[in-house]
């Protein structure tokens, strides 16, 4: 069985329904869906979500105690999951119908050392008229097999919506870091790649929706803080890998640019110092 965890916060029930329908339409059908409600207790969004998904076949509705964030919600879903594999779908994204089938086939090509399979995706931009579809950024850097040193340099795996993970992986390395305001996915993929192989499916299998509603990825402050926490956590590994150190400083620069003047220049200077030490 594959357990699919959908965490939801401040999202209209009809948007969440769109995500759920894409799961129920999978060509691989041995699945359960866990809807984890991260809205404030008694809120309008929470009431609508409960009404929409409680007591539906193959769907388990779970109310988190208040609003604790996406990481805590995913961890709660993992603790309740019955499947041997766990997938995640952001409440405003959708899967292509053959996503699980393709990823399980890729798992079958390896052994127990493969802990995760990710896929490519496409961006569905709802803010344009008509809507436009472009490649998700991981398409440009696809790698068939990812190890820890690779993931330090680039975030090959991207969004949680792209991943399918063996449940036993979480039993070994723990859940998502609840202290991260953003880039929780990147930190998790780093942790997984330290102990397991990660395989890729060179095919778009999900839509990332870009829209005017609230999204964590639109907050430069949260993204910058997330990168800073990840860097501190893996500081020694980054120092041993100058290419990876330069790349994470570059991501911090892009995030801080136009928002945080002194932070931008701080990481720009640090990046150039590393480049000078490398002789570049």
Secondary structure, 3 states (H helix, E strand, C coil): CEEEEEEECCCCHHHHHHHHHHHHCCCCCCEEEEEEECCCCCCHHHHHHHHHHCCCCCEEEEECCCCCCHHHHHHHHHHHCCCCEEEECCCCCEECCCHHHHHHHHHHCCCCCEEEEEEEEEEEECCCCCCEEEECHHHHHCCCEECHHHHHHCCCCCCHHHCEEEHHHHHHHCCCCCCCCCCHHHHHHHHHHHHCEEEEEEEEEEEEEECCCCCHHHCHHHHHHHHHHHHHHCHHHHHHCHHHHHHHHHHHHHHHCCCCHHHHHHHHHHHHHHHHHCCC
